[in-house]
Amino acid sequence: MVYRDERLGSMARTIHCFFSGGRDSALACYIAKKVADVRRWRFVLVHIDTTVAIKQTREYVKQYAEWLGAELIIIRPERTFREYAERIGMWPSLYPQRFRWCYRYLKLQPTIKYIKEQYRKGDLIVMGVRKDESRFRSKFYTATFFQREYGNVKAVVWAPLLHVDELIMEQLMKQFEIPKNPVWKLGFSGECLCLAGSSASKIALILRHFPEEREMLLEIDDIINSNRRSGKPSAPFALVQAGFKTLRDFYQRAVKTQLTLDDFVMPYKSCEGACML
């Protein structure tokens, strides 16, 4: 949507800030909102409900939108993660690309649909990507402003935090008093538990600290492995590499019997899979 601002005497631009519920997007959207206010542009927070998020993150997204004073638009995939998992019969994986069905169905397709319907010439798409998050992002993202094609729409993307390092990131979060998602203390945003790019330590943290989500994931694991045409078990990639047959196998043999979390503690780090849009 584009609306007319009589103070400007022309069609006002819209900033569409994609907000995952993570630290980077929280800071990026705060900065973008300040710019929109100064420029008198429309501003919307766009959150993708992957249908497999941590409950606290879903709640935080709404709380953050209220704190920021921003319009919140929640978009969703055509089917739930559970439904896709049952149809496809395997846990998603980063490689090969065709196995990365989580990104394609849960994020990319809803995003393309939204941009086709809502993006207009002159608008901006904002993402909270930072180059120092991973080697992939450092090579893939080279400019603060760039053009990206979503379906048949060529959109201008702004990455305000592209060159911000971890130290500056922490300083800005404190300076602007950005409200915190309680999930951040465990090292991730919790907006997508597809587990495709998750390390064994991260998966262990999820299974230990979030019982509601743990039961959901274990049920999905059972569904996946009861629908395997090959008869061979499927598990998230990191667990296969560690010698576990299924997610439930990992939970039973490693997580439940782990006496401490020493081996599972990790600093805040975004998914190496770089599920940016």
PyMOL commands that set and color helices and strands:
alter all, ss='L'
color gray80, all
select helices_A, chain A and resi 23-39+55-68+81-88+97-99+101-118+131-133+135-140+166-175+182-186+200-209+211-226+237-241+247-255+262-264
alter helices_A, ss='H'
color red, helices_A
select strands_A, chain A and resi 4-5+10-11+14-18+42-48+71-75+124-126+145-150+153-158
alter strands_A, ss='S'
color yellow, strands_A
deselect
rebuild
show_as cartoon
